Amino acid sequence: MHESFLTYRGFLFLKVASLAGILAVALYMGHAPMDAPNGGTWLGYGLGTVSVFLIFWLAWFGVRKRRYSGVKPLRGWLSAHVYLGSALLVLATLHTGFQFGWNVHTLAYGLMLLVIASGIFGTVAYARLPRLVADNRGRRTLEAMVAEISSLDREARQAAMALDDKVNAMVFAASEKLQLGGSLWRILSGREPACRTSACIAHLESLPTKGGIGPEEGAILGTLVRLLYRKRELLHRARLDLRYQALLDIWLHIHIPATVLLIVALVAHVVAVFFFW
Amino acid sequence: MRARIDQIVRKRRGLADVNERDLDTSALRIGRSGSAEIHLADPRVRLDHAVIEGEDGRFEVRAVGDAIILVDGQPNSVGMLRPGTRVSIGPYELRVDEPPPGIDLLIAVELVQPFDAEAAAALTDEMRVIAHHLPGRRLVAWTLSLVILALFVALPVIAALSPGAREATKAFRPLAAWNSGPISNVHRTIAENCTACHVKPFVQVENAQCLACHAATRQHADPKMFDLSGLRCESCHKEHNGQRLATRADDGFCTGCHASIASFAPKTTLAAVGPFARAHPEFRPTVVSDPAGPVFARVSLDAKPQENSNLRFPHDKHLKREGLRTPTGTVTLTCANCHTPDPSGATMMPVRMEAQCGTCHTLGFERRFPDWTVPHGEPDQVRRTIAGLYSQVALAERREVDRAQPSRQRPGSELSSEDRAQREADRAWVEARTEEAMATTFGAAGCGLCHMTEKKPEGWAVKPVHVASQFMQKARFDHARHTTVGCGECHAAQTSSSSADLLLPGIETCRGCHGGDKPEADKVASTCLSCHAFHTHASPIRAAETVK
């Protein structure tokens, strides 16, 4: 049976991370410094040191992942990365002693939150989306879907050639441009509010069913509607496919630059703390 | 009309195929419709788009309905057709050429804007690769990294090292970004001046910086008895934690030494003290152990110490609920009639004879002269007062006699033997009355009611009074902060019949409300410092002693 990075070795790293988190919380609860809990008490320094090493180790995963020389799969590494990265949330938050402000220290913490949040997003995406992608595609590729849309367009244009101008114009408008993609938000939404194909279908559905339409024209209309239904279905699936691909991709565009910034801010944080010790 | 239609189909490299058709018709209908004379098979053309009509070499093109046609580039619904005229209909261009003989109208039709269905259906990277929609990851990371390094490392470091740069960037406050938390209220005047305390980079704040202002601060323990070297002010006085300067005030800080104080200071007389709720010893008030000395001693309330004040005062008799008969009627006394707080409210003012006792206990001694009183003072003073009063009586009687039998005694002449005898008799009378009155005054019904008096060969004496102004020398108790509690809840005065009773509450009374620094749910939190002050030693802290 396939073992995902989440269940790796019977949740080994989930257990390790939970233990670390519980230990940190227990120490924090029993910790009663003379001042408020903060990063400068013995526990604060301890949690901070552990956190900073953890951050560098977690970031090392990004470097490790790009080395293709090894043949060993990185599933174990990924599992540890995900769970220990989540534990960092507990360790670093307790390190702050819940003292936040407009300063370089909270900047580093905020960037860490951004990295962890995007990482959690990525984890959820990788755990859930591949199945949705497969279900949505149904053994077709996106290219195949687009090719089919294209041929449907051709057929629809042909069918509409003999129909009245309004219908023809709408069919043409719908086929003139492949309404896939667009802005990043459009892609991520998986919707097309101004879908011309849907508009075309809506218009055809609104036409009176009787009167003024000859049997020949009626047959053409029927064919056209079937073509457009099929096209709409394909478009919907293609948009969903793009949405899923984008979701699988986008978090890394935050996760990685934010990690770089986190490391820089972390250095600034450490310098600031010990420069004015 | 006889019309010729040349349908031009461009091929690659500019070659053109011309499909020529001749028609004889009254009008040329142009449109997508299969029945149109000029059939334009493109979805961008209307079913019936335009029509060309005319005769005798005069032809015009006319748009059908609201269809759009361009005649020589101008949108017109009607246009004359002459050789050279170009009519745009959708993606097509119709060009009127010079007709050959036998033909009225020659029109060349060409699709000038072919519809690229392939392009329309192409799946572009724009759709699939979201990176196209985002700024480059490296660009973002590098740019913002530089911003962070500049704002939060370079600028503050420069400001920290160079006073000139600090002054120049004052408005911008680059060092504010390094501040780990708000500075305490007492240090706010130097809050913007980081280097007032943080002198050397990467070195913890040194005591010398604290002592630069706090020069008068004294040692917190005897430096001869304890090794205080290496102690840092900052270890216990923490900054950057908000409005209040965090100072170590937890019980553990005190009990760390005081729970086993003998191991730190073998000669100490202090008892070991643990957490208030369970390991604080019973209070040890300072009492007079021997009134003769007097000798003072700290005695645990467990040992039931007695007061040796040399006073007699039964609280119960004074606090009778039915009241007391006094010169001004029946009065029910309360604690406050005699015990008044000092201006701070913390402790009670001493009870004074004149102000408190004297309102009832008048110091009269002579039944015949109830307004005669003696002062509340030394026996000699009392005796002089009494003798003086009786002498007045004797002298007054003598004056009465003299008025009846005036005798002219000249100054300097000797008294007659008769007069001398009379004077001796008067003196003896005064002496006898005075002795009687002294015995009454200093006896059990007079001073002796409250004081320990005794008759010595040289006269009456009152034993010195020892009343403590403060029993708890090592702690402070603030009455003002306990006004919601009745006096009787702590002091059992109502039932005390002897002034030997020490009316102090024991520690269990305090524990009824106070629960130490980690109290139970229904107890008031109180630390060691709620009652005790942190110790200070006479010698001042000198930087050299504490800084390595």
Interface residues (C-beta under 8 A of the other chain):
Chain A: A32 M34 D35 A36 N38 G39 G40 Q99 G101 W102 N103 V104 H105 L107 L142 E143 V146 A147 I149 S150 D153 R154 R157 A160 M161 A162 L163 D164 D165 N168 A169 V171 F172 S175 E176 K177 L178 L180 G181 G182 S183 L184 I187 L242 Q245 A246 D249 I250 H253 I256 P257 V260 L261 V264 A265 V267 A268 V271 A272 V273 F274 F275 F276 W277
Chain B: R32 S33 G34 A41 P43 R44 R46 L47 F115 A117 E118 A120 A121 A122 L123 T124 E126 M127 R128 I130 A131 H133 L134 R137 V140 A141 W142 L144 S145 I148 L149 F152 V153 P156 V157 A160 A176 A177 W178 N179 S180 G181 P182 C194 H198 P201 F202 V203 Q204 V205 C236 K238 N241 G242 A246 T247 R248 A249 D250 G252 F253
